[in-house]
Amino acid sequence: MTKADIVNEIAKRTGAEKAVVLSSVETFMEVVKESLVSGENVYLRGFGSFIVKKRAEKTARNISKNTTIIIPAHNIPSFKPAKTFLSEVKEK
């Protein structure tokens, strides 16, 4: 399902105009991104959490050049579904 499909479905279910729904969806995604960039997690009760995970520094190998490289510590965004959401998906 794409963003356009989500916008169409929400507009159909709510009766709101697609332009308003699109603006709302894009603003939601923007707020989530800004929160994660600032290190703040986003919790949506019954749906899940958008969280920032910290990856430690590690040593990796470049096989083609046969050298080792250091991958610095960094943060990555992650989604953790709520238990109710997870159980609904597992049942299907």
C-alpha positions as CSV (number, residue, x, y, z in Angstrom):
1,M,0.0,0.0,0.0
2,T,1.4,3.4,-1.0
3,K,0.9,6.8,0.5
4,A,-1.6,7.6,-2.3
5,D,-3.6,4.4,-1.4
6,I,-3.7,5.4,2.3
7,V,-4.9,8.9,1.4
8,N,-7.6,7.5,-0.9
9,E,-8.8,5.0,1.8
10,I,-8.9,7.7,4.5
11,A,-10.8,10.1,2.3
12,K,-13.3,7.4,1.3
13,R,-13.9,6.3,5.0
14,T,-14.1,9.9,6.4
15,G,-15.7,11.8,3.5
16,A,-12.9,14.4,3.8
17,E,-11.3,15.9,0.7
18,K,-8.2,14.1,-0.6
19,A,-6.1,17.3,-0.4
20,V,-6.9,17.8,3.3
21,V,-6.1,14.1,4.0
22,L,-2.9,14.3,2.0
23,S,-1.8,17.4,4.0
24,S,-2.6,15.6,7.3
25,V,-0.7,12.4,6.4
26,E,2.3,14.4,5.2
27,T,2.3,16.5,8.3
28,F,2.0,13.4,10.5
29,M,5.1,11.9,8.8
30,E,7.0,15.2,9.1
31,V,6.2,15.4,12.9
32,V,7.3,11.8,13.4
33,K,10.6,12.4,11.5
34,E,11.3,15.6,13.4
35,S,10.7,13.9,16.7
36,L,13.0,11.0,15.9
37,V,15.7,13.4,14.6
38,S,15.6,15.3,17.9
39,G,15.9,11.9,19.8
40,E,12.3,11.8,21.0
41,N,10.3,8.6,20.6
42,V,6.7,8.6,19.3
43,Y,4.2,6.4,21.1
44,L,0.8,5.6,19.5
45,R,-1.2,3.5,22.0
46,G,-2.7,0.4,20.3
47,F,-0.6,0.8,17.2
48,G,3.0,0.9,18.1
49,S,6.1,3.1,18.7
50,F,8.5,4.8,16.5
51,I,11.8,4.7,18.4
52,V,15.4,5.6,17.9
53,K,17.8,2.7,18.3
54,K,21.5,3.3,19.1
55,R,24.0,1.1,17.2
56,A,27.4,0.6,18.8
57,E,30.7,1.1,17.0
58,K,31.8,-2.1,15.3
59,T,34.6,-3.4,13.1
60,A,33.6,-4.8,9.7
61,R,35.5,-6.3,6.8
62,N,35.7,-5.2,3.2
63,I,36.0,-8.5,1.5
64,S,36.9,-7.2,-1.9
65,K,39.9,-5.2,-0.6
66,N,40.6,-7.5,2.3
67,T,40.7,-4.6,4.8
68,T,38.9,-3.8,8.0
69,I,36.9,-0.7,8.5
70,I,35.4,0.9,11.6
71,I,31.7,1.6,11.5
72,P,31.1,4.4,13.9
73,A,28.2,4.4,16.5
74,H,25.0,5.7,15.0
75,N,21.3,6.0,15.5
76,I,18.6,4.3,13.3
77,P,14.8,4.8,13.3
78,S,12.8,1.7,14.2
79,F,9.1,0.7,14.5
80,K,7.9,-1.5,17.3
81,P,4.3,-2.7,16.9
82,A,1.9,-2.8,19.9
83,K,1.1,-6.2,21.3
84,T,-2.6,-6.0,20.2
85,F,-1.5,-4.9,16.7
86,L,1.1,-7.7,16.5
87,S,-1.4,-10.4,17.6
88,E,-3.9,-9.3,14.9
89,V,-1.3,-9.6,12.2
90,K,-0.1,-13.0,13.5
91,E,-3.7,-14.4,13.4
92,K,-4.1,-13.6,9.7
